[in-house]
Amino acid sequence: MMICMGSERMYGVILAGGSGKLSLFQEAAALLQEIVKADALLVVTHRDHKEQIALQLAELKLDQAVILEEPLARNTAPAIGLAAWHLAKLDPGAVMVVLPSDHYITPREAFQELLRTAGRLAEKYGLVTFGIRPGTAETGYGYIKCGAALPEAGYRVAAFVEKAELEKAREYLAAGSYLRNSGIFVFKVERLQAEYRRQQPELSRLLDGLDFGDRAALEQVYALMPKISIDYAILEKVQDIVVLPAVFTLGDPGSWDACFAHEFGRVPEQAGGVAAQASSPEATQRPEATQRPEATRLYQRWLHSPFIDSRTKEELQALAGNEAEIEDRFGGELTFGTGGMRGVLGAGSRRMNIYVVRRATQGFADYLNGRFAAGTTIKAIIAYDSRRFSREFALEAALVLAANGIKSLLFREMRPTPQLSFAIRELGCQGGIIITASHNPPTYNGFKVYDEHGGQIVPARAEEITAAIDKVDYFNDVKLLTGAEAAVKGLLVYLDEEMDRRYLERIKTLSLRPGDAGMNIVYTPLHGTGAFLIPRLLKEMGYQKIHVVTAQADPDPDFSTVKVPNPEESDSFTLAIALAAAKDAELILATDPDADRVGCAVRDREGAYHHLSGNQVGALLIAYLLARLQGRNTLPSNGVIIKSIVTGNLGREIATAYGVPTVETLTGFKFIGEKIREYEETGERRFLFGYEESYGYLAGTFVRDKDAVIASALIAEMTAYYRQKGKTLLEVLDELFRKYGYYREELISLVLPEQQPADKLLHAFVDTDLREIAGLRIAEVRDYRVGKARDPWTEKEHVLSLPLSDAAYFALADGSWFCVRPSGTEPKVKVYFAVQADSAAAAAKKMDALKEEVLQKIRDGYIF
């Protein structure tokens, strides 16, 4: 059968790497045989496999198929380009199906019907891919984030995402808007060629020069082609790709279980492969891993424990026989660290539930009682956000602390995380607990602890608390009072509006000018705790035209109006922008559910709204605060700005112009809080402002964590100040660029192959003679693994002042830099890039060149 695309034909392209006893290539060819005619089938394969491929095509009576030989393996972008350029000469209006030869696809009828739909979409939109709905949290695949739905079928692609670690894969599964990348595509050839020319001009030039009949010339040209995937070369850089959710089953032949299922129609018992039914998230899945004895033992103990409540017991009983789920829930514990612990809600030692919360709280109580001298009245603040079971978990934590003789001061209603930090300091407490999972998907919750200074715990403290938690048995060692018992003993006290008043009054002391009653501000709490305080604060400061996004004003544990309640994501501003346009607002503010991070969007002269980055907002605030303090003659001579090592340098340059030094810490606001305490104790410096590129800001010292309530007030004040001068924040930012240079920052996360540990990548970058990159001289290599920095040209070294960490920072001579931070437990690495130039265009060009060369080194040496 032939699919007709108007007057054009659909062609099938198989990417084949060879054959085996069970010919996967023949499976793919047979599947396309029912879709395209023999002369419309192309096979791209290595020249060493050509004879085998020809024999298998003959067996299927597909002798007319065209075999395109690759003289060298160069990944999917050159291979698909080879086919596209061949087809363009035969049929410029062609539509091509690209299918790898390493999957079983069933049922065929469903796949063929989807191809018809994809062909029509390719005619209209140009580039179409298929996504598999994950039924379980799968870590071996890349993901596709769905954007807006299309009227015909499918979705716009919002983003291509690297292979996910388990926690992130669970987030994607819970969000429901992520599909597994299938590696199957349908392209309009002329559109694909246009994107090659736009995104990969050098590769396109080489493809243009190919003579398909000259094998020697082909080999010479192919040797010059980059090793690069179609995803990285083209798809991740294009804005209007379409994804179709799959209605077929995609089996991975790398797994024996997939072959077993294909041959015998079922999956072997206790299988460990990855073949998955993709037609619905509820479809029955094979186990991801063989269940371990420890998981079974712990599951049985929970199941039969008299301490387990009836609802949880029912949930546990429903797991009987589901070995994969038991392993997932009981095959370990939620990891406790400096950020506390987070996990999916549910029964099990690797889920968030009252038993996990009680155990962690007992460990924290043991730590507090051991840390502070006998006779000390130990007090702890407990707060919580709008997530499922947050209130219940907070009360359970309070009752465990009370049973251990610790006075629990529990917020009566949900409140922002930074208010917890304030309350610890304000009331002289020895610690605190916040129940939150920040901007994670709705199925998550978390448990985070604070020290007596109101800051997040630093690594040394986290290790001590972890050791204390490890000693606690879930059921036998946890102490617990009832609410009535705790109240009678004076060990459970509720905090009310008075703490709000004291907190907001302290924030007002940071103001450098009165509010602007005529300025329109739109605010969205994204269904979180910011709704309780931020509109009130702004109005009390004089901003009378505060418009809250009604649909996102009330607490909603489902965060039903956004994909993820994260102000870093532009999608979170959709409803706010609509309201802002209607209200003619100059400023939009959005806070995450626990209101410690804030994002903003500002209006330009044409009425369009622009989402500013964390680096840009931080730089603007520094410029505003320092200028205002200097103008009032209150800028201290020993003032200091604090930022993380991966935060951009525009803020530093601005501070330097005012004679204010910038001090760097490792990534994490806990280190900024620790530095504030150090300066407070020594008197060496006076803290003025701290920030991170991930939308966390702080002014003042009465809070020791990033604070979106404080930052919202400062951003509104800054906007009003420049508004009075006839300027928008965009215009002020452009002034800063013109004065200090055009700064641009980007972050890329990479997942490396299992056989290439992330630390090997870091070693390869640091332990080389690398002196230049992208035409720029490397001025200094800061190796945080060993705490030393060196000049690669002179080999002179000096000691770094920060704690040891798995990170390497490359400072370039022109002020640009990049930083490589690998995971210590998984083959994953983050690469931060920052450049500066004398124009926006030059900065963009420099960023592209720096990214390309750094990533090419990674691809050449460590990935492909």
N, C-alpha and C positions, 0 to 999 in steps of 0.2 A: 504494500500500500504506500502511496505517496501523499505527503501533506502538501497542500497547495497554499501558498501565502500570497493571495492575490494573483499576480502574474509571475511571481517568483517561486523558486523552489527552496525547500529546506534540505540542508545537507547535514550528514552525520559525520562527526570527527571523533575518533577514538584515540586516546593517548595510551599507547601500549608499551609496556616495558619488557615484554617477553611472554613465555608460556610455561606451563607445567603440566603435570599429569592430569589435573582437573583444570581445563583451560578457561581461565577467567576471561581472557580475551574473546573467546568464542561466545561466552555468555553475553558480552556487550554487543558483539557483532550480530548475534541472533536477535537481540532485542531491537536494534536499529534496523534490521532487515525488514521488519514489519512496518517501519516508518518511512524509510527512504529506499530508493532504487539502488541497485548495485553500483551504478556509475555516479551516484551522489554520495557515496561513502568514502571517507578518507581515513587513513590510519597513519598516525605519526609515531614512529618507533626508531630505536637505535638501529643503525645499519647492520649490526651483528645479528639482529633478530628478524631481518627482512625475510629470509627464506622460511623460517618457522611461521611467520605471520602469513606469508603467501600460501603455504600448505593448508593452514587452518581456514583461510578464506575460501580456498578451493573446496574443502570439505563442505562448506556451507553454500557452495555454488555462487560465490561472490567474487569471481575472478576479475570482474570489471572494476572492483574497488581500487582506489589509488593509494599506493603506499609512499609516504613521504619519509625519506631517511634523515635521521639526525646523525651527523658524524660524531657529535659529542653530547653528553648530557648537560643541559643548560636550564633545567627546571621548566615550569609551565608557561611562563611568558614568552620565551622564544619559540617553544613548541606550538602554542596556540597561534602565535604570530605567523609562523611558517604556514600553517593551514589557512589562516585568514588571507595572507598575501597570495597564496595559490588560488583560492576561491575568487578573490577579487578580479583576477585575470580572466577567469571562466565566466563569472556571473556577478557583476558589480552589485546587484541588488540582493545577493544571497543572504539567507538566514542560516546560521550554523548551530547545531547542537554539539556541545562538547561534553564527552562522557569518558571518565577514566575507566580503565579495564580492570579495576581491582575492587568492584562491588557486585554483590547480588542485588537485583532490584525486583521486588515482587509487590503486588501483582502487576504483571506487565500491562494489563488493560488500564489500570489507574495511571501508570507512568505515561502511557501513550496519550491518554486524554489530557494529562497535564502538559505534555509537550505541545499539543494543539493550542492550548491556552497560552503557553509561554511564547509560541511562535507569533500569535497575534499581538501579544504585549511587546515582543521584540520589534515588530514592525513599527509600533507606535513610539516606544520608549528607548529602544536600541539595545539595552543591556539587561539581561534577566538572569537571576540565579535561583536555585532552589534551597530551601531551608527545612531542616528536619526538626519537628517539635520534640524537645528532649522529654523523655518520660522519667528519667532519673538525673541526678547531678553527675554529668559526664565530664571528665577532666582531660580527655585526649583529643579534644576537638576545638577548633575555632568556632566563634558564634557570630550571628548576625542579629543586630538590634533592629526591630521593626519600627518604622516611622509611621507616617500617615497612610491610611488605607486608600487604595485606588478604587474608582467606581467599577472597573471591569473585574478585577481580581487582584489579590496580592497587596503588597505594601511598598512604599518607598523604603529604601534602606537608610536607616539613621546612622548606623556605624558598623564596621567590621571590628570584631573584638578578638584579641589573641587567645590562645588556649588558656583555659581558666583553671586555677587551682580549685580544690574541692569547695571551699567556703564561697568563692565567687561563683562557681557553677551552681551551687544551691541558691544563691541570690538570683541568678538568671532563671532558674527553674521556677522560683517563687514569683518572679516578676511577671512571667507569662508572655513577655514581649520579645523574648530572645529565641532564635532558632539556631540549630546546629548547622554549621557550614557543610554542605554536601559535596562541594567540588564539582557540581554539575551546572552547566550554563547553556543559555541560548542567546546568541548575539546576532544583531544585524551587522554584517561584515563592514559596510561602509562606516557605520558609527564606531565600531571597534577600531578600525584603522585610524579614524580621526582622534580617538583617545590615545592610541599608541603615539601618534605624532605629537600630541599635546603633552602627554605625561612622560614619554620615553623617546625623545627625539633622536638620540644616538642609536638606539635599538631599531627605530623605524628606518633610519638611514641605511643601516646594514641590511634590513629586510628588503628595502627598495632595490638594493644592488644585487640581490640573489639571482643567480642563473640556475634554475632547477635542473637543468640538463647537464651542468658541469660539476661533477662530484668533487674534483680537486678544488675548484673555486669555492664551492659550498663549504668545504672543510675549513678553508682559510677564513672565510667570513664568519662562520659559526664560532670559531675559536675566539673571536673578538666580542662575542655577545656575552652579556652579564648573566650570572646565575641568579635568577630572580623569578619569583612566583607571579602568577597573574594577579593574585590578590594584592600583593605588595606593590607591584609595578603599576597597576591600573586601577583595580576596583576600589581600593581603600582611598583613592585620591579623587574619585568621581562622585558627584553629588546626587545624580538622579538615576541610580540603579534601582531595579525592581526585584523584590524577592517574593517567590511563591511558596507558601507552606506546603510541604510534601504530603501526599496522601498515599504514599507507598512505603514499603519497608526497605531500609537500606542496611545491608549486612556488610561488616568489615571482614574481608577474606583473610586479613592478617590473623584473625582469630580462628582456631580450630573449630570452635563452637559454631561459627557461621557456616563453615563447610559442612559440619555435621547436620545442621539444620537444613541446609540446602539439599543434601543427599537423602535425608531420612524424614524430613518434614517435622522435626521436633528438636528441641535443645537438650543436650545431655544433662543429667542431674548434677547439681552443684557446679554448674558451668561458671567460667570466669571470663567469658568473652564480652563483646560489646555490641553484638547485633541488636537492633532496637526497633520496635514497632513505632512508627512515627505518626500514625494517623490521629492519635489523641494522647494528651498527657496522662490520661487515666489508664492507658493500655497496660496490660501485664508485662512486667519486665523480667528478664533473666537476672539472676544475682550478679552484682558487679564483682564480687570477690568471695572466695570460700570462707565460710564462717569460722572464726577462731574459737577455741575452747573457752578463753577468758570471757569473750562476749556472751557465750551461752550461759556460763556460770553466773555472770552479773545479771543477765536478763532474768534467769530463773530466781535469783535472789530478790530482785525487785518485784517480780510477779507474785511471789509468795510472802513478801514482807507484810507484817501486820501494820506497819507504819504508812503503807501506801493507801491513798484515798480511793474510793470506789470508782470515780471517773477515770483516774489514771490507770487503775487496774483494768478497766474495760479496754482502754487504749492498748495496754500491754497484751491482753488476751487476744486482741485482734491481730497481733503480730505473729502468733503461733504458726510455725511452718515457713514463714517468710525469712529465710536465712540472711538474705542480702540486707533487709531492713534492720534485722536484729544486729548484724555486724555494724551497720552504719550508725545505729543509735548507741550501741554498747561496746564497740571495738575501740575504746579509749575514752578520754575525757576532754571537755572543753579546755583549751589552753588558757591559762591565766598569765598575763604579762603586764607591761606598764599601762596598757590600755584596758586592763581588766579582762573580761571575756565576753564574747558574743556568740550567739548560735541561734539556730532555728528552734522555734517553740515546739515542745512535744515531750513525750516520756522518754527517758533514757539518760545515760551519763554523758552523752554528747549532744544533749539538747538543753534548752533553757526551760526550767520548770522549778517548782518550789523546793524540791529536794536538792537540786544543784545549787540554788540560791542559798538555802539554809547551810549547806556544807561550806560554801565559800565564805559566808558570813561568820560561821563558827571559826574558821581559820583566821579571818581578819580579827575577830574578837580575841583569839588566843595571842595573836601578834600584838594587839594594842595592850593587853594586860601584861604581856611580857616586856614591852618597850618602856612603859611608864612606871615610875616608882610606886611601890605600895603606898596606899593612902591617897593617891591622886584620884580625884573625881573625874573619871574618863567620860567624855561626852562625844557623841557623833551625830552628824546631820545626815538625814536620808531624804533624798528627793527622787522624783520620777517624771517620765514624760508621758506622751499620749498613746503609747503602744499597748498592744494586748497584754494584759496581766501585769502591767507596770505597777499599778496601785497595789495589787496583791503581793507582788514580789517585794515591794518596798516595805509593806507591813510585816511580812515574814522576816525580812532582814532586821527590822526594828525589834521584833519580839525575840529573835535569837540574841541580839546584842543585849537586850534587857535581861535575858536569862543569865548572861555572863557578867551582870553587874554594871553594864555600860549604859549610861543615860542616853536614850534615843530621842532625838529632836526631829520629828517627822513632819514634812510639809503636808498640810491638810489637803492641798490640791496640787496638781502637776505644776512644775516650775522649771525655768531654764537651768541648764547645768552651771553656768557661771554664777547664778544666784546661790547655788550650793557652796561654791568656793568662797563667795562673800560671807555667807552665814557662818562658815567654819571659823573664819578670822574674826568676824564681828562678835561671836559668842564664845570665843576662846575654846573651841573644841579640839579634840585630839585626832579627829579623822572624819571621813564622810563617805557615803555610798550614793551613787546615782544609778538608777535603773533606766537605761537607755541603750538604743542601738544606733544612735545618731541618724544617718540618712540611709541605712540599710533598708531592704524591702520589708513589707508588712509582716512577713512570717518570722522576722527576727526580733530578739530582744537581747539586752546585755546588762552587765554588772561591772561597774567601774568604781575604784576607790581613790580617795584623796587623803593627803597627809595633813598634819596639824597646821601647816602653813597655807592650806587651801589650794595646793598644787597637785597635779596628777603625780602619782608615785614614779620615781626614777628607777632604773634597772636594779640597783642594789636593794632597794626596798621591795621591789616586786619579787625578787628571788626569796627574800625572807618570808613574805606573805605566802608565796607559792609553797614553800617548805612547810609552813604551818597548815595550809589547806590539805596538802598531801597526807598529813598525819590523821586527818579526820575521816572517820567512817560515816557513810551517808546516813545511817540510822542510829547506830549505837552511841556516837560521840556528840551528836548535835543536841545542845540545850535549847529549850523553847518554853516561853511563858505564854499564857493567854493574854489577850488584850486587857482584860479586866485586872489580871494579876499585875501586869506591868504598870498599869495606870495607878493602881493602889500603892505600889511601891515607889511611885514617882519616877519610874524608869522609862515611861513613854509620855512624851509631851508633844502636842501638836503646835506647829508654827502657823501663824495666820497672817492677816493683812499687815500687821505691824512690821514684819520682816520685809514685805514689799516696799513699804513706805521708806524704811531706812536705806534699803538698797537703791531706790530711785533717787532719794535725796543725795546720796553720795555721788551718783552718776552726774547729777546736775552740777556738782562742783567742778566738773571737768569742762563745762561749757565756757567758750571764749566770746560768745555774742548771744543776744536774745534771738528767739525763734522768729521765723518769717510767717506771719499769719496769712499772707496771701499766696504762699507757695503750695501748689497741689502735690501731694505725695501719695503714691499708691503703695500699700504694704500687703504682703501675703505671708502668713506664718506657715504655709504649706501643711496645715492641719496640726501644727505643733504648739509648743508652749509659749512661743513668742507672742501669741495673741493676748496673753494675760497682762503683759507689761509694756510692750513697745508702743502700741497706739496711745496708751495712757501717758507714757513718758513723753512722747512727742507733743501731745496736747498740753501737758503741764509745762513744757519748755516754750510754748507759744506757737506751735504749728497747728493751726485750726482746721486746715483742709486735708485731713487724713482719710483716705479712702481705702478701706480694707476689702480685699477680695472675698465677697460673701461666701462663695462656694468653698473656700479654703480656710475660712475663719474658725470653724468649730473643730475640736479634736476629732480625728478620724483615724483609727488604727489601721484602716485599709489604705489610707492615702489615695483615695479613689479618684482624685482628679489629676494625678500625675503618675508617670511611670516609676520614677524614683524621687523622693522628696529631698532633692539635693540642689542647693542654689548654685552649684558649679555648672549645672546642666542648663543650657538655654531653654530646653523644653519646659522647665519648671516655671518659666515666666510667661507662658502662653496666655493664661487667663489674666494675669496682671497687666500685660501689654494691652490687651483689649480694653480693660478698664481704664488704663492710663490714657489711651487714645480718646476715650469718651470724656474723660475728666480734664484733658489738656494738662496732664501731670508732667512735671520736669524730672521727677525722680521715681524710680521703682526700687523697693527693698524687698528681699525675700530671705527668710531665715530657715534653717533646717529644723527638724522636729524638737531638738533639745536646745535650740537657739544659742549655740556657741559659734556658728559660722553664718556669715551673711554675704549675699551677693547683691549686686545692684545693676540696674540698667538706666541709662540716661538718654534724654532726647536731644537730637541734633536740630539744626535750624529748619530742616525740611519736615520735621515731625516724626522721623524714624527713631526707633529706640535701639541702643547699642549696649550689649552685655559686656561689662568690663571684667578683665581678668583680676585675679587676686593680687598679682604683682602691680598692676596699674592702680588699683584702689589703694594699696599700701603706699605707693609712691605719692599719690595725690594727697593722702592724709598726712604724710610726713611734710610735704611742702606747705600744706595749710597750717598745721600745728606749729611748725618752727617759725614760719613767717609771722604768725599771730603772736607767738610768745616773744619774738624779737621786737615786734612793734610795740608791745606792752612793757618792754624792758624786764621781762620775767624769764628769759631764756637762761637757764643755769649754766655756769661755766663748766660744770662737770656732767652735763647731760649725756645720755647715751641712747642709741637706738639698738634694738636686738632683733636679729632675724636668723632664719635657718640657713644652712650652707647651700640649699637648693632654691632659695628665693632669689629673685632677680636683683640686679645691682643699681637700678635707677634710683631707688630710695637711698642707697648708700651715697651716691653722687650728690644728691640733693642735700643730705645731712652734712656731708663734708663741706659744702658751700657755706653752711651756717656754722662751721666749726664744731660740729657734733660728730663724734666717732660712731661707727657701727660695729657692733660685736656680733660674731656668728656663733650659733650653737648647732648641734646635730639636729636632724629632723625630728619634730615632735614638740608641742608647746610645753610639755613638762620640763624641757631643758631651758626654755625661756623663763618659765616660772622659777626654776632653780637659780638662774642667773640673777633675777630680780632680788631674790632672798639674799644671795651673796653680796650684792651691792648694798642692800639695806643694812646688812650686818657690819660691813667694813666701812661704809660711808664713802667708798672710792668714787662711785658714780651715782647719778640720779637718773632713774629710769624714766624715759619720756614716752616711748612707743615700742611695741613689739608686734611682729607679724610673720606670717608664713604665706607662701604662694597659694596654699589650699584654702584661702578665704577666711583665715583666722587672724583677728586683730585684737590688740589690747592697749589701752591707755590707762594711767592711774595704777596704783599698787594695792588697792583694797580688794582686787580680784587677782587671782594668780593662774588664770586660764584664759584662753581666747573667749571673747565676750561679744556676742552679736547684739546685745542690748546696748552696751556702750558704743559699739561700732556704728549701729544704726543711728544713734543720736549724733555722732560725730560726722557721719556722711551727710545727714540732713543739714547739719550746721554748715558744713563746708559748701554744699550745694547752694544754700541760701546766701552765704557770703559772696560767692562768685556771681550769683544771680543779681545781687544788688549792684555789682560792678558791670553788669551787662554781659557776662560770660557764662557759657555752659561748661560742664566738667570736661567735655570732649575738647573744647577749645583750650582749656587750661592744660590738659594733658598734651596737646599738640605744642603748646608753649614750652612745656618741660622738655619735650623731645627736641625741639629746636635749640634749646639752651644747653641741654646736657647730652644730647645724642639720642638717636632712635633705638630703643631697646625692644627686643622681641624674645619671648621665651616659649618653649614647647616641651612636652613630656611624652615619651614613647615607652610603652611596656612591651617587653619581648619574652616569649616563652621559648626556652632552648630545648633541644633534644635531650632525652634522658641521659644519653651517654656523654653529654657535655655539661658537666655541672657548672652552675652559675659562677662559682668562685674561680673556676678555670678561666672563664672569660675575663674576670677582673685581673687575675695574674697576667694574662696575655697582654692586657693593655698597659699595666704598670711595669711589668718586668721586661720591657723592650727598650730599644733605642729610639722610640718615637719622639721626634723633635718638632715636627711640623705636621699640620693636618689642614686640609682644604686650603692650602696656600698660606696658612697662618702659623706663626712661630709659637711654640708652646713655651711659656715663660716659667711655669712651675707645675710640678705634679705633686699633689697632696695625697699621700697614701695613708688613709685613716686606719688601715689594718694594723700598721706598725707605729702610727703616730708621728710620721716624719714627712717633710716636704723636701723636694730636691729640684734644683735647676738642671734640666736635662742637657744643657749645653756645657755647664761648668762642673756638674756633678756635686756642687756644694749642697749641703743638707742643713736643715734646722728642725727642731722639735716642734710639733703641733701641740697646741694647748688643750684641744678637745679630747674627750675619752676615745678609746679605740672603737672602731666601727667598720663594718664591711662596706667601704665606699672609697672611690678614687675620684679626685677632682682635678681637672686639667684646666689651668688658667692660661689663657692665650694672651699674647702680647698686646692685642688691641682692646682688651677688656672683655672679650667674649670668653665663654667657658662651656665645658660640658662635664657632667658628673655621671659616673656609672655606679649604681647601687644594686648588687645582686641579693637575692634571697639566700638566707643561710640554710634553708631546709629544702628548697625546691629549685629546679632549673629555670629560674625566672630572674629577669633583670630589668630595672628601670633605668632609662637614660634621659637625663635632663639636659636640655640645650638652652643656651642663652647667647645672644649676639647683640652687638651695638654697631651702628653705622651713622653716616651723616645724612641719611634720608630713609624714608620708609621702604622705598623700593630696594635700596642697597641692603638694608637689614633683611628684607625678605630673601633676596638673592643669596646673601651670606648664610642665612639660616638653611636654605635648601642645600647649599654646597656642604656645609658642616654636617648636616644630618646625613646626606648621601655618603660622604666619605667615612664617617664613623660607622654607619650601618653597613656599608660595603665591607669594611674591615671585619665586622662581626659576621657577615654572611660568608665572606671568603674563608675566614680562618676558623670559625667556630660553629656555624650552623649548617651550611650546605657542603 
